[in-house]
Amino acid sequence: MSSDQERRDPVVRLFGALLMAVGVLIMTLCGLCSLAVLFSLAGGGGGEFGGMLSLVLVFGGVPIGVGFVLFWVGRTLRRPRDR
C-alpha cells in the first residue's frame, strides 16, 4: 500500500489530467477533420486522391502526433511514483 507521502503532488496530477484531456481533444478533432477531408476528396472524384492523401497525412498527422505526446506526458504525470 502506498501512503500519502509516496504519491505525487495533487497539482502535478491535475496538470497531468489536463494534458491528457487536451491531448485527447487534439487527437479527436484532428482525426475527425482529416476523415472529413478524405471523404470529401473521395466523393469528388478520385483523380488526385493519392496526392491529397499525403497532404492530409502531413497536416492531420502532425497534430495527431502532438496530441498523442501530450496524452502520454499527462499519463506519466498522473501515475504515482515507483518505490
mmCIF file of the N, C-alpha and C atoms, coordinates in Angstrom:
data_MODEL
# 
_entry.id   MODEL 
# 
loop_
_atom_site.group_PDB 
_atom_site.id 
_atom_site.type_symbol 
_atom_site.label_atom_id 
_atom_site.label_alt_id 
_atom_site.label_comp_id 
_atom_site.label_asym_id 
_atom_site.label_entity_id 
_atom_site.label_seq_id 
_atom_site.pdbx_PDB_ins_code 
_atom_site.Cartn_x 
_atom_site.Cartn_y 
_atom_site.Cartn_z 
_atom_site.occupancy 
_atom_site.B_iso_or_equiv 
_atom_site.pdbx_formal_charge 
_atom_site.auth_seq_id 
_atom_site.auth_comp_id 
_atom_site.auth_asym_id 
_atom_site.auth_atom_id 
_atom_site.pdbx_PDB_model_num 
ATOM 1   N N  . MET A 1 1  ? 0.830   -1.173 0.000   1.00 0.00 ? 1  MET A N  1 
ATOM 2   C CA . MET A 1 1  ? 0.000   0.000  0.000   1.00 0.00 ? 1  MET A CA 1 
ATOM 3   C C  . MET A 1 1  ? 0.880   1.243  0.000   1.00 0.00 ? 1  MET A C  1 
ATOM 4   N N  . SER A 1 2  ? 0.416   2.257  -0.644  1.00 0.00 ? 2  SER A N  1 
ATOM 5   C CA . SER A 1 2  ? 1.204   3.490  -0.696  1.00 0.00 ? 2  SER A CA 1 
ATOM 6   C C  . SER A 1 2  ? 0.603   4.511  0.258   1.00 0.00 ? 2  SER A C  1 
ATOM 7   N N  . SER A 1 3  ? 1.461   5.216  0.919   1.00 0.00 ? 3  SER A N  1 
ATOM 8   C CA . SER A 1 3  ? 0.992   6.266  1.821   1.00 0.00 ? 3  SER A CA 1 
ATOM 9   C C  . SER A 1 3  ? 0.877   7.567  1.042   1.00 0.00 ? 3  SER A C  1 
ATOM 10  N N  . ASP A 1 4  ? 0.367   8.595  1.687   1.00 0.00 ? 4  ASP A N  1 
ATOM 11  C CA . ASP A 1 4  ? 0.203   9.889  1.038   1.00 0.00 ? 4  ASP A CA 1 
ATOM 12  C C  . ASP A 1 4  ? 1.538   10.534 0.688   1.00 0.00 ? 4  ASP A C  1 
ATOM 13  N N  . GLN A 1 5  ? 2.595   10.203 1.409   1.00 0.00 ? 5  GLN A N  1 
ATOM 14  C CA . GLN A 1 5  ? 3.898   10.795 1.138   1.00 0.00 ? 5  GLN A CA 1 
ATOM 15  C C  . GLN A 1 5  ? 4.517   10.249 -0.140  1.00 0.00 ? 5  GLN A C  1 
ATOM 16  N N  . GLU A 1 6  ? 4.161   9.034  -0.533  1.00 0.00 ? 6  GLU A N  1 
ATOM 17  C CA . GLU A 1 6  ? 4.720   8.430  -1.731  1.00 0.00 ? 6  GLU A CA 1 
ATOM 18  C C  . GLU A 1 6  ? 3.989   8.867  -2.993  1.00 0.00 ? 6  GLU A C  1 
ATOM 19  N N  . ARG A 1 7  ? 2.845   9.449  -2.868  1.00 0.00 ? 7  ARG A N  1 
ATOM 20  C CA . ARG A 1 7  ? 2.051   9.853  -4.025  1.00 0.00 ? 7  ARG A CA 1 
ATOM 21  C C  . ARG A 1 7  ? 2.549   11.184 -4.552  1.00 0.00 ? 7  ARG A C  1 
ATOM 22  N N  . ARG A 1 8  ? 2.206   11.474 -5.793  1.00 0.00 ? 8  ARG A N  1 
ATOM 23  C CA . ARG A 1 8  ? 2.597   12.739 -6.407  1.00 0.00 ? 8  ARG A CA 1 
ATOM 24  C C  . ARG A 1 8  ? 1.764   13.880 -5.837  1.00 0.00 ? 8  ARG A C  1 
ATOM 25  N N  . ASP A 1 9  ? 2.282   15.072 -6.033  1.00 0.00 ? 9  ASP A N  1 
ATOM 26  C CA . ASP A 1 9  ? 1.592   16.279 -5.620  1.00 0.00 ? 9  ASP A CA 1 
ATOM 27  C C  . ASP A 1 9  ? 0.256   16.377 -6.371  1.00 0.00 ? 9  ASP A C  1 
ATOM 28  N N  . PRO A 1 10 ? -0.821  16.777 -5.708  1.00 0.00 ? 10 PRO A N  1 
ATOM 29  C CA . PRO A 1 10 ? -2.117  16.870 -6.393  1.00 0.00 ? 10 PRO A CA 1 
ATOM 30  C C  . PRO A 1 10 ? -2.114  17.852 -7.561  1.00 0.00 ? 10 PRO A C  1 
ATOM 31  N N  . VAL A 1 11 ? -1.302  18.890 -7.482  1.00 0.00 ? 11 VAL A N  1 
ATOM 32  C CA . VAL A 1 11 ? -1.239  19.858 -8.578  1.00 0.00 ? 11 VAL A CA 1 
ATOM 33  C C  . VAL A 1 11 ? -0.611  19.207 -9.812  1.00 0.00 ? 11 VAL A C  1 
ATOM 34  N N  . VAL A 1 12 ? 0.401   18.380 -9.603  1.00 0.00 ? 12 VAL A N  1 
ATOM 35  C CA . VAL A 1 12 ? 1.041   17.680 -10.720 1.00 0.00 ? 12 VAL A CA 1 
ATOM 36  C C  . VAL A 1 12 ? 0.062   16.694 -11.337 1.00 0.00 ? 12 VAL A C  1 
ATOM 37  N N  . ARG A 1 13 ? -0.708  16.012 -10.495 1.00 0.00 ? 13 ARG A N  1 
ATOM 38  C CA . ARG A 1 13 ? -1.704  15.076 -11.014 1.00 0.00 ? 13 ARG A CA 1 
ATOM 39  C C  . ARG A 1 13 ? -2.801  15.803 -11.780 1.00 0.00 ? 13 ARG A C  1 
ATOM 40  N N  . LEU A 1 14 ? -3.217  16.968 -11.314 1.00 0.00 ? 14 LEU A N  1 
ATOM 41  C CA . LEU A 1 14 ? -4.212  17.763 -12.030 1.00 0.00 ? 14 LEU A CA 1 
ATOM 42  C C  . LEU A 1 14 ? -3.668  18.231 -13.374 1.00 0.00 ? 14 LEU A C  1 
ATOM 43  N N  . PHE A 1 15 ? -2.422  18.699 -13.392 1.00 0.00 ? 15 PHE A N  1 
ATOM 44  C CA . PHE A 1 15 ? -1.799  19.126 -14.632 1.00 0.00 ? 15 PHE A CA 1 
ATOM 45  C C  . PHE A 1 15 ? -1.697  17.953 -15.608 1.00 0.00 ? 15 PHE A C  1 
ATOM 46  N N  . GLY A 1 16 ? -1.402  16.773 -15.106 1.00 0.00 ? 16 GLY A N  1 
ATOM 47  C CA . GLY A 1 16 ? -1.364  15.588 -15.950 1.00 0.00 ? 16 GLY A CA 1 
ATOM 48  C C  . GLY A 1 16 ? -2.721  15.269 -16.548 1.00 0.00 ? 16 GLY A C  1 
ATOM 49  N N  . ALA A 1 17 ? -3.771  15.402 -15.741 1.00 0.00 ? 17 ALA A N  1 
ATOM 50  C CA . ALA A 1 17 ? -5.123  15.156 -16.242 1.00 0.00 ? 17 ALA A CA 1 
ATOM 51  C C  . ALA A 1 17 ? -5.506  16.180 -17.305 1.00 0.00 ? 17 ALA A C  1 
ATOM 52  N N  . LEU A 1 18 ? -5.111  17.430 -17.097 1.00 0.00 ? 18 LEU A N  1 
ATOM 53  C CA . LEU A 1 18 ? -5.394  18.457 -18.100 1.00 0.00 ? 18 LEU A CA 1 
ATOM 54  C C  . LEU A 1 18 ? -4.650  18.184 -19.400 1.00 0.00 ? 18 LEU A C  1 
ATOM 55  N N  . LEU A 1 19 ? -3.393  17.757 -19.304 1.00 0.00 ? 19 LEU A N  1 
ATOM 56  C CA . LEU A 1 19 ? -2.640  17.415 -20.513 1.00 0.00 ? 19 LEU A CA 1 
ATOM 57  C C  . LEU A 1 19 ? -3.289  16.241 -21.239 1.00 0.00 ? 19 LEU A C  1 
ATOM 58  N N  . MET A 1 20 ? -3.759  15.265 -20.489 1.00 0.00 ? 20 MET A N  1 
ATOM 59  C CA . MET A 1 20 ? -4.428  14.129 -21.113 1.00 0.00 ? 20 MET A CA 1 
ATOM 60  C C  . MET A 1 20 ? -5.693  14.574 -21.838 1.00 0.00 ? 20 MET A C  1 
ATOM 61  N N  . ALA A 1 21 ? -6.469  15.444 -21.214 1.00 0.00 ? 21 ALA A N  1 
ATOM 62  C CA . ALA A 1 21 ? -7.713  15.922 -21.826 1.00 0.00 ? 21 ALA A CA 1 
ATOM 63  C C  . ALA A 1 21 ? -7.426  16.718 -23.101 1.00 0.00 ? 21 ALA A C  1 
ATOM 64  N N  . VAL A 1 22 ? -6.432  17.589 -23.055 1.00 0.00 ? 22 VAL A N  1 
ATOM 65  C CA . VAL A 1 22 ? -6.085  18.388 -24.230 1.00 0.00 ? 22 VAL A CA 1 
ATOM 66  C C  . VAL A 1 22 ? -5.566  17.477 -25.340 1.00 0.00 ? 22 VAL A C  1 
ATOM 67  N N  . GLY A 1 23 ? -4.762  16.490 -24.988 1.00 0.00 ? 23 GLY A N  1 
ATOM 68  C CA . GLY A 1 23 ? -4.251  15.555 -25.981 1.00 0.00 ? 23 GLY A CA 1 
ATOM 69  C C  . GLY A 1 23 ? -5.361  14.775 -26.664 1.00 0.00 ? 23 GLY A C  1 
ATOM 70  N N  . VAL A 1 24 ? -6.331  14.308 -25.889 1.00 0.00 ? 24 VAL A N  1 
ATOM 71  C CA . VAL A 1 24 ? -7.453  13.569 -26.472 1.00 0.00 ? 24 VAL A CA 1 
ATOM 72  C C  . VAL A 1 24 ? -8.276  14.476 -27.372 1.00 0.00 ? 24 VAL A C  1 
ATOM 73  N N  . LEU A 1 25 ? -8.501  15.708 -26.955 1.00 0.00 ? 25 LEU A N  1 
ATOM 74  C CA . LEU A 1 25 ? -9.263  16.642 -27.793 1.00 0.00 ? 25 LEU A CA 1 
ATOM 75  C C  . LEU A 1 25 ? -8.544  16.920 -29.109 1.00 0.00 ? 25 LEU A C  1 
ATOM 76  N N  . ILE A 1 26 ? -7.250  17.137 -29.052 1.00 0.00 ? 26 ILE A N  1 
ATOM 77  C CA . ILE A 1 26 ? -6.495  17.408 -30.270 1.00 0.00 ? 26 ILE A CA 1 
ATOM 78  C C  . ILE A 1 26 ? -6.549  16.202 -31.200 1.00 0.00 ? 26 ILE A C  1 
ATOM 79  N N  . MET A 1 27 ? -6.298  15.006 -30.645 1.00 0.00 ? 27 MET A N  1 
ATOM 80  C CA . MET A 1 27 ? -6.325  13.804 -31.484 1.00 0.00 ? 27 MET A CA 1 
ATOM 81  C C  . MET A 1 27 ? -7.699  13.589 -32.109 1.00 0.00 ? 27 MET A C  1 
ATOM 82  N N  . THR A 1 28 ? -8.751  13.772 -31.323 1.00 0.00 ? 28 THR A N  1 
ATOM 83  C CA . THR A 1 28 ? -10.103 13.526 -31.821 1.00 0.00 ? 28 THR A CA 1 
ATOM 84  C C  . THR A 1 28 ? -10.492 14.527 -32.892 1.00 0.00 ? 28 THR A C  1 
ATOM 85  N N  . LEU A 1 29 ? -10.300 15.805 -32.621 1.00 0.00 ? 29 LEU A N  1 
ATOM 86  C CA . LEU A 1 29 ? -10.726 16.822 -33.577 1.00 0.00 ? 29 LEU A CA 1 
ATOM 87  C C  . LEU A 1 29 ? -9.909  16.777 -34.862 1.00 0.00 ? 29 LEU A C  1 
ATOM 88  N N  . CYS A 1 30 ? -8.613  16.582 -34.761 1.00 0.00 ? 30 CYS A N  1 
ATOM 89  C CA . CYS A 1 30 ? -7.786  16.492 -35.972 1.00 0.00 ? 30 CYS A CA 1 
ATOM 90  C C  . CYS A 1 30 ? -8.089  15.220 -36.751 1.00 0.00 ? 30 CYS A C  1 
ATOM 91  N N  . GLY A 1 31 ? -8.352  14.153 -36.055 1.00 0.00 ? 31 GLY A N  1 
ATOM 92  C CA . GLY A 1 31 ? -8.712  12.915 -36.738 1.00 0.00 ? 31 GLY A CA 1 
ATOM 93  C C  . GLY A 1 31 ? -10.034 13.019 -37.472 1.00 0.00 ? 31 GLY A C  1 
ATOM 94  N N  . LEU A 1 32 ? -11.017 13.633 -36.829 1.00 0.00 ? 32 LEU A N  1 
ATOM 95  C CA . LEU A 1 32 ? -12.318 13.805 -37.490 1.00 0.00 ? 32 LEU A CA 1 
ATOM 96  C C  . LEU A 1 32 ? -12.215 14.749 -38.678 1.00 0.00 ? 32 LEU A C  1 
ATOM 97  N N  . CYS A 1 33 ? -11.437 15.800 -38.542 1.00 0.00 ? 33 CYS A N  1 
ATOM 98  C CA . CYS A 1 33 ? -11.253 16.734 -39.649 1.00 0.00 ? 33 CYS A CA 1 
ATOM 99  C C  . CYS A 1 33 ? -10.534 16.053 -40.807 1.00 0.00 ? 33 CYS A C  1 
ATOM 100 N N  . SER A 1 34 ? -9.535  15.256 -40.512 1.00 0.00 ? 34 SER A N  1 
ATOM 101 C CA . SER A 1 34 ? -8.813  14.529 -41.568 1.00 0.00 ? 34 SER A CA 1 
ATOM 102 C C  . SER A 1 34 ? -9.739  13.547 -42.279 1.00 0.00 ? 34 SER A C  1 
ATOM 103 N N  . LEU A 1 35 ? -10.586 12.862 -41.521 1.00 0.00 ? 35 LEU A N  1 
ATOM 104 C CA . LEU A 1 35 ? -11.544 11.946 -42.142 1.00 0.00 ? 35 LEU A CA 1 
ATOM 105 C C  . LEU A 1 35 ? -12.545 12.691 -43.019 1.00 0.00 ? 35 LEU A C  1 
ATOM 106 N N  . ALA A 1 36 ? -12.991 13.853 -42.563 1.00 0.00 ? 36 ALA A N  1 
ATOM 107 C CA . ALA A 1 36 ? -13.930 14.637 -43.359 1.00 0.00 ? 36 ALA A CA 1 
ATOM 108 C C  . ALA A 1 36 ? -13.290 15.086 -44.668 1.00 0.00 ? 36 ALA A C  1 
ATOM 109 N N  . VAL A 1 37 ? -12.039 15.505 -44.620 1.00 0.00 ? 37 VAL A N  1 
ATOM 110 C CA . VAL A 1 37 ? -11.343 15.915 -45.846 1.00 0.00 ? 37 VAL A CA 1 
ATOM 111 C C  . VAL A 1 37 ? -11.168 14.725 -46.775 1.00 0.00 ? 37 VAL A C  1 
ATOM 112 N N  . LEU A 1 38 ? -10.795 13.569 -46.243 1.00 0.00 ? 38 LEU A N  1 
ATOM 113 C CA . LEU A 1 38 ? -10.627 12.378 -47.080 1.00 0.00 ? 38 LEU A CA 1 
ATOM 114 C C  . LEU A 1 38 ? -11.939 11.958 -47.734 1.00 0.00 ? 38 LEU A C  1 
ATOM 115 N N  . PHE A 1 39 ? -13.029 11.988 -46.982 1.00 0.00 ? 39 PHE A N  1 
ATOM 116 C CA . PHE A 1 39 ? -14.316 11.611 -47.559 1.00 0.00 ? 39 PHE A CA 1 
ATOM 117 C C  . PHE A 1 39 ? -14.780 12.612 -48.606 1.00 0.00 ? 39 PHE A C  1 
ATOM 118 N N  . SER A 1 40 ? -14.508 13.889 -48.386 1.00 0.00 ? 40 SER A N  1 
ATOM 119 C CA . SER A 1 40 ? -14.905 14.880 -49.387 1.00 0.00 ? 40 SER A CA 1 
ATOM 120 C C  . SER A 1 40 ? -14.070 14.741 -50.658 1.00 0.00 ? 40 SER A C  1 
ATOM 121 N N  . LEU A 1 41 ? -12.801 14.365 -50.516 1.00 0.00 ? 41 LEU A N  1 
ATOM 122 C CA . LEU A 1 41 ? -11.961 14.141 -51.692 1.00 0.00 ? 41 LEU A CA 1 
ATOM 123 C C  . LEU A 1 41 ? -12.374 12.883 -52.442 1.00 0.00 ? 41 LEU A C  1 
ATOM 124 N N  . ALA A 1 42 ? -12.742 11.858 -51.713 1.00 0.00 ? 42 ALA A N  1 
ATOM 125 C CA . ALA A 1 42 ? -13.129 10.596 -52.351 1.00 0.00 ? 42 ALA A CA 1 
ATOM 126 C C  . ALA A 1 42 ? -14.450 10.751 -53.096 1.00 0.00 ? 42 ALA A C  1 
ATOM 127 N N  . GLY A 1 43 ? -15.327 11.598 -52.604 1.00 0.00 ? 43 GLY A N  1 
ATOM 128 C CA . GLY A 1 43 ? -16.619 11.788 -53.256 1.00 0.00 ? 43 GLY A CA 1 
ATOM 129 C C  . GLY A 1 43 ? -16.537 12.671 -54.488 1.00 0.00 ? 43 GLY A C  1 
ATOM 130 N N  . GLY A 1 44 ? -15.542 13.546 -54.555 1.00 0.00 ? 44 GLY A N  1 
ATOM 131 C CA . GLY A 1 44 ? -15.450 14.487 -55.666 1.00 0.00 ? 44 GLY A CA 1 
ATOM 132 C C  . GLY A 1 44 ? -14.756 13.935 -56.894 1.00 0.00 ? 44 GLY A C  1 
ATOM 133 N N  . GLY A 1 45 ? -14.246 12.765 -56.855 1.00 0.00 ? 45 GLY A N  1 
ATOM 134 C CA . GLY A 1 45 ? -13.502 12.204 -57.984 1.00 0.00 ? 45 GLY A CA 1 
ATOM 135 C C  . GLY A 1 45 ? -12.145 11.763 -57.485 1.00 0.00 ? 45 GLY A C  1 
ATOM 136 N N  . GLY A 1 46 ? -11.729 10.599 -57.884 1.00 0.00 ? 46 GLY A N  1 
ATOM 137 C CA . GLY A 1 46 ? -10.533 10.013 -57.301 1.00 0.00 ? 46 GLY A CA 1 
ATOM 138 C C  . GLY A 1 46 ? -9.250  10.298 -58.047 1.00 0.00 ? 46 GLY A C  1 
ATOM 139 N N  . GLY A 1 47 ? -9.201  11.269 -58.934 1.00 0.00 ? 47 GLY A N  1 
ATOM 140 C CA . GLY A 1 47 ? -8.014  11.501 -59.737 1.00 0.00 ? 47 GLY A CA 1 
ATOM 141 C C  . GLY A 1 47 ? -6.810  11.940 -58.932 1.00 0.00 ? 47 GLY A C  1 
ATOM 142 N N  . GLU A 1 48 ? -7.000  12.850 -58.003 1.00 0.00 ? 48 GLU A N  1 
ATOM 143 C CA . GLU A 1 48 ? -5.871  13.362 -57.226 1.00 0.00 ? 48 GLU A CA 1 
ATOM 144 C C  . GLU A 1 48 ? -5.895  12.875 -55.785 1.00 0.00 ? 48 GLU A C  1 
ATOM 145 N N  . PHE A 1 49 ? -6.535  11.750 -55.543 1.00 0.00 ? 49 PHE A N  1 
ATOM 146 C CA . PHE A 1 49 ? -6.681  11.238 -54.178 1.00 0.00 ? 49 PHE A CA 1 
ATOM 147 C C  . PHE A 1 49 ? -5.336  10.878 -53.556 1.00 0.00 ? 49 PHE A C  1 
ATOM 148 N N  . GLY A 1 50 ? -4.419  10.301 -54.320 1.00 0.00 ? 50 GLY A N  1 
ATOM 149 C CA . GLY A 1 50 ? -3.121  9.893  -53.784 1.00 0.00 ? 50 GLY A CA 1 
ATOM 150 C C  . GLY A 1 50 ? -2.298  11.079 -53.322 1.00 0.00 ? 50 GLY A C  1 
ATOM 151 N N  . GLY A 1 51 ? -2.284  12.148 -54.097 1.00 0.00 ? 51 GLY A N  1 
ATOM 152 C CA . GLY A 1 51 ? -1.544  13.344 -53.711 1.00 0.00 ? 51 GLY A CA 1 
ATOM 153 C C  . GLY A 1 51 ? -2.155  14.043 -52.517 1.00 0.00 ? 51 GLY A C  1 
ATOM 154 N N  . MET A 1 52 ? -3.465  14.068 -52.464 1.00 0.00 ? 52 MET A N  1 
ATOM 155 C CA . MET A 1 52 ? -4.135  14.725 -51.347 1.00 0.00 ? 52 MET A CA 1 
ATOM 156 C C  . MET A 1 52 ? -4.058  13.887 -50.073 1.00 0.00 ? 52 MET A C  1 
ATOM 157 N N  . LEU A 1 53 ? -3.912  12.576 -50.229 1.00 0.00 ? 53 LEU A N  1 
ATOM 158 C CA . LEU A 1 53 ? -3.762  11.721 -49.049 1.00 0.00 ? 53 LEU A CA 1 
ATOM 159 C C  . LEU A 1 53 ? -2.483  12.070 -48.299 1.00 0.00 ? 53 LEU A C  1 
ATOM 160 N N  . SER A 1 54 ? -1.403  12.298 -49.033 1.00 0.00 ? 54 SER A N  1 
ATOM 161 C CA . SER A 1 54 ? -0.153  12.683 -48.368 1.00 0.00 ? 54 SER A CA 1 
ATOM 162 C C  . SER A 1 54 ? -0.285  14.048 -47.708 1.00 0.00 ? 54 SER A C  1 
ATOM 163 N N  . LEU A 1 55 ? -1.033  14.952 -48.327 1.00 0.00 ? 55 LEU A N  1 
ATOM 164 C CA . LEU A 1 55 ? -1.256  16.269 -47.733 1.00 0.00 ? 55 LEU A CA 1 
ATOM 165 C C  . LEU A 1 55 ? -2.063  16.157 -46.441 1.00 0.00 ? 55 LEU A C  1 
ATOM 166 N N  . VAL A 1 56 ? -3.074  15.297 -46.444 1.00 0.00 ? 56 VAL A N  1 
ATOM 167 C CA . VAL A 1 56 ? -3.882  15.088 -45.241 1.00 0.00 ? 56 VAL A CA 1 
ATOM 168 C C  . VAL A 1 56 ? -3.045  14.438 -44.147 1.00 0.00 ? 56 VAL A C  1 
ATOM 169 N N  . LEU A 1 57 ? -2.172  13.506 -44.527 1.00 0.00 ? 57 LEU A N  1 
ATOM 170 C CA . LEU A 1 57 ? -1.317  12.869 -43.524 1.00 0.00 ? 57 LEU A CA 1 
ATOM 171 C C  . LEU A 1 57 ? -0.356  13.855 -42.892 1.00 0.00 ? 57 LEU A C  1 
ATOM 172 N N  . VAL A 1 58 ? 0.155   14.807 -43.661 1.00 0.00 ? 58 VAL A N  1 
ATOM 173 C CA . VAL A 1 58 ? 1.077   15.799 -43.105 1.00 0.00 ? 58 VAL A CA 1 
ATOM 174 C C  . VAL A 1 58 ? 0.332   16.788 -42.218 1.00 0.00 ? 58 VAL A C  1 
ATOM 175 N N  . PHE A 1 59 ? -0.752  17.366 -42.732 1.00 0.00 ? 59 PHE A N  1 
ATOM 176 C CA . PHE A 1 59 ? -1.451  18.392 -41.968 1.00 0.00 ? 59 PHE A CA 1 
ATOM 177 C C  . PHE A 1 59 ? -2.356  17.820 -40.883 1.00 0.00 ? 59 PHE A C  1 
ATOM 178 N N  . GLY A 1 60 ? -2.745  16.588 -40.985 1.00 0.00 ? 60 GLY A N  1 
ATOM 179 C CA . GLY A 1 60 ? -3.546  15.956 -39.940 1.00 0.00 ? 60 GLY A CA 1 
ATOM 180 C C  . GLY A 1 60 ? -2.741  15.062 -39.027 1.00 0.00 ? 60 GLY A C  1 
ATOM 181 N N  . GLY A 1 61 ? -1.700  14.446 -39.573 1.00 0.00 ? 61 GLY A N  1 
ATOM 182 C CA . GLY A 1 61 ? -0.914  13.504 -38.791 1.00 0.00 ? 61 GLY A CA 1 
ATOM 183 C C  . GLY A 1 61 ? -0.025  14.154 -37.753 1.00 0.00 ? 61 GLY A C  1 
ATOM 184 N N  . VAL A 1 62 ? 0.531   15.307 -38.087 1.00 0.00 ? 62 VAL A N  1 
ATOM 185 C CA . VAL A 1 62 ? 1.416   16.002 -37.139 1.00 0.00 ? 62 VAL A CA 1 
ATOM 186 C C  . VAL A 1 62 ? 0.649   16.438 -35.885 1.00 0.00 ? 62 VAL A C  1 
ATOM 187 N N  . PRO A 1 63 ? -0.512  17.095 -36.019 1.00 0.00 ? 63 PRO A N  1 
ATOM 188 C CA . PRO A 1 63 ? -1.252  17.427 -34.788 1.00 0.00 ? 63 PRO A CA 1 
ATOM 189 C C  . PRO A 1 63 ? -1.728  16.203 -34.012 1.00 0.00 ? 63 PRO A C  1 
ATOM 190 N N  . ILE A 1 64 ? -2.064  15.135 -34.717 1.00 0.00 ? 64 ILE A N  1 
ATOM 191 C CA . ILE A 1 64 ? -2.455  13.916 -34.018 1.00 0.00 ? 64 ILE A CA 1 
ATOM 192 C C  . ILE A 1 64 ? -1.276  13.382 -33.216 1.00 0.00 ? 64 ILE A C  1 
ATOM 193 N N  . GLY A 1 65 ? -0.086  13.431 -33.785 1.00 0.00 ? 65 GLY A N  1 
ATOM 194 C CA . GLY A 1 65 ? 1.117   13.015 -33.064 1.00 0.00 ? 65 GLY A CA 1 
ATOM 195 C C  . GLY A 1 65 ? 1.398   13.889 -31.858 1.00 0.00 ? 65 GLY A C  1 
ATOM 196 N N  . VAL A 1 66 ? 1.204   15.204 -32.003 1.00 0.00 ? 66 VAL A N  1 
ATOM 197 C CA . VAL A 1 66 ? 1.393   16.126 -30.871 1.00 0.00 ? 66 VAL A CA 1 
ATOM 198 C C  . VAL A 1 66 ? 0.376   15.823 -29.778 1.00 0.00 ? 66 VAL A C  1 
ATOM 199 N N  . GLY A 1 67 ? -0.864  15.555 -30.163 1.00 0.00 ? 67 GLY A N  1 
ATOM 200 C CA . GLY A 1 67 ? -1.887  15.190 -29.184 1.00 0.00 ? 67 GLY A CA 1 
ATOM 201 C C  . GLY A 1 67 ? -1.551  13.913 -28.454 1.00 0.00 ? 67 GLY A C  1 
ATOM 202 N N  . PHE A 1 68 ? -0.982  12.942 -29.184 1.00 0.00 ? 68 PHE A N  1 
ATOM 203 C CA . PHE A 1 68 ? -0.585  11.693 -28.541 1.00 0.00 ? 68 PHE A CA 1 
ATOM 204 C C  . PHE A 1 68 ? 0.541   11.922 -27.540 1.00 0.00 ? 68 PHE A C  1 
ATOM 205 N N  . VAL A 1 69 ? 1.512   12.769 -27.905 1.00 0.00 ? 69 VAL A N  1 
ATOM 206 C CA . VAL A 1 69 ? 2.618   13.067 -26.987 1.00 0.00 ? 69 VAL A CA 1 
ATOM 207 C C  . VAL A 1 69 ? 2.090   13.770 -25.734 1.00 0.00 ? 69 VAL A C  1 
ATOM 208 N N  . LEU A 1 70 ? 1.167   14.721 -25.900 1.00 0.00 ? 70 LEU A N  1 
ATOM 209 C CA . LEU A 1 70 ? 0.583   15.399 -24.738 1.00 0.00 ? 70 LEU A CA 1 
ATOM 210 C C  . LEU A 1 70 ? -0.150  14.395 -23.844 1.00 0.00 ? 70 LEU A C  1 
ATOM 211 N N  . PHE A 1 71 ? -0.901  13.488 -24.464 1.00 0.00 ? 71 PHE A N  1 
ATOM 212 C CA . PHE A 1 71 ? -1.606  12.475 -23.686 1.00 0.00 ? 71 PHE A CA 1 
ATOM 213 C C  . PHE A 1 71 ? -0.625  11.588 -22.923 1.00 0.00 ? 71 PHE A C  1 
ATOM 214 N N  . TRP A 1 72 ? 0.456   11.170 -23.581 1.00 0.00 ? 72 TRP A N  1 
ATOM 215 C CA . TRP A 1 72 ? 1.443   10.298 -22.959 1.00 0.00 ? 72 TRP A CA 1 
ATOM 216 C C  . TRP A 1 72 ? 2.152   10.995 -21.796 1.00 0.00 ? 72 TRP A C  1 
ATOM 217 N N  . VAL A 1 73 ? 2.514   12.269 -21.966 1.00 0.00 ? 73 VAL A N  1 
ATOM 218 C CA . VAL A 1 73 ? 3.170   13.016 -20.885 1.00 0.00 ? 73 VAL A CA 1 
ATOM 219 C C  . VAL A 1 73 ? 2.207   13.191 -19.714 1.00 0.00 ? 73 VAL A C  1 
ATOM 220 N N  . GLY A 1 74 ? 0.950   13.505 -19.996 1.00 0.00 ? 74 GLY A N  1 
ATOM 221 C CA . GLY A 1 74 ? -0.045  13.637 -18.941 1.00 0.00 ? 74 GLY A CA 1 
ATOM 222 C C  . GLY A 1 74 ? -0.272  12.344 -18.198 1.00 0.00 ? 74 GLY A C  1 
ATOM 223 N N  . ARG A 1 75 ? -0.272  11.239 -18.926 1.00 0.00 ? 75 ARG A N  1 
ATOM 224 C CA . ARG A 1 75 ? -0.442  9.932  -18.284 1.00 0.00 ? 75 ARG A CA 1 
ATOM 225 C C  . ARG A 1 75 ? 0.741   9.618  -17.378 1.00 0.00 ? 75 ARG A C  1 
ATOM 226 N N  . THR A 1 76 ? 1.928   10.002 -17.818 1.00 0.00 ? 76 THR A N  1 
ATOM 227 C CA . THR A 1 76 ? 3.122   9.792  -16.995 1.00 0.00 ? 76 THR A CA 1 
ATOM 228 C C  . THR A 1 76 ? 3.046   10.628 -15.720 1.00 0.00 ? 76 THR A C  1 
ATOM 229 N N  . LEU A 1 77 ? 2.544   11.840 -15.819 1.00 0.00 ? 77 LEU A N  1 
ATOM 230 C CA . LEU A 1 77 ? 2.440   12.692 -14.630 1.00 0.00 ? 77 LEU A CA 1 
ATOM 231 C C  . LEU A 1 77 ? 1.354   12.206 -13.669 1.00 0.00 ? 77 LEU A C  1 
ATOM 232 N N  . ARG A 1 78 ? 0.314   11.557 -14.191 1.00 0.00 ? 78 ARG A N  1 
ATOM 233 C CA . ARG A 1 78 ? -0.777  11.088 -13.339 1.00 0.00 ? 78 ARG A CA 1 
ATOM 234 C C  . ARG A 1 78 ? -0.399  9.851  -12.521 1.00 0.00 ? 78 ARG A C  1 
ATOM 235 N N  . ARG A 1 79 ? 0.553   9.065  -12.994 1.00 0.00 ? 79 ARG A N  1 
ATOM 236 C CA . ARG A 1 79 ? 0.902   7.832  -12.294 1.00 0.00 ? 79 ARG A CA 1 
ATOM 237 C C  . ARG A 1 79 ? 1.601   8.142  -10.980 1.00 0.00 ? 79 ARG A C  1 
ATOM 238 N N  . PRO A 1 80 ? 1.334   7.324  -9.977  1.00 0.00 ? 80 PRO A N  1 
ATOM 239 C CA . PRO A 1 80 ? 2.087   7.508  -8.717  1.00 0.00 ? 80 PRO A CA 1 
ATOM 240 C C  . PRO A 1 80 ? 3.545   7.097  -8.920  1.00 0.00 ? 80 PRO A C  1 
ATOM 241 N N  . ARG A 1 81 ? 4.405   7.660  -8.119  1.00 0.00 ? 81 ARG A N  1 
ATOM 242 C CA . ARG A 1 81 ? 5.829   7.345  -8.208  1.00 0.00 ? 81 ARG A CA 1 
ATOM 243 C C  . ARG A 1 81 ? 6.089   5.903  -7.828  1.00 0.00 ? 81 ARG A C  1 
ATOM 244 N N  . ASP A 1 82 ? 7.104   5.341  -8.444  1.00 0.00 ? 82 ASP A N  1 
ATOM 245 C CA . ASP A 1 82 ? 7.535   3.999  -8.058  1.00 0.00 ? 82 ASP A CA 1 
ATOM 246 C C  . ASP A 1 82 ? 8.325   4.084  -6.755  1.00 0.00 ? 82 ASP A C  1 
ATOM 247 N N  . ARG A 1 83 ? 8.371   2.993  -6.058  1.00 0.00 ? 83 ARG A N  1 
ATOM 248 C CA . ARG A 1 83 ? 9.072   2.994  -4.774  1.00 0.00 ? 83 ARG A CA 1 
ATOM 249 C C  . ARG A 1 83 ? 10.536  3.063  -4.934  1.00 0.00 ? 83 ARG A C  1 
# 
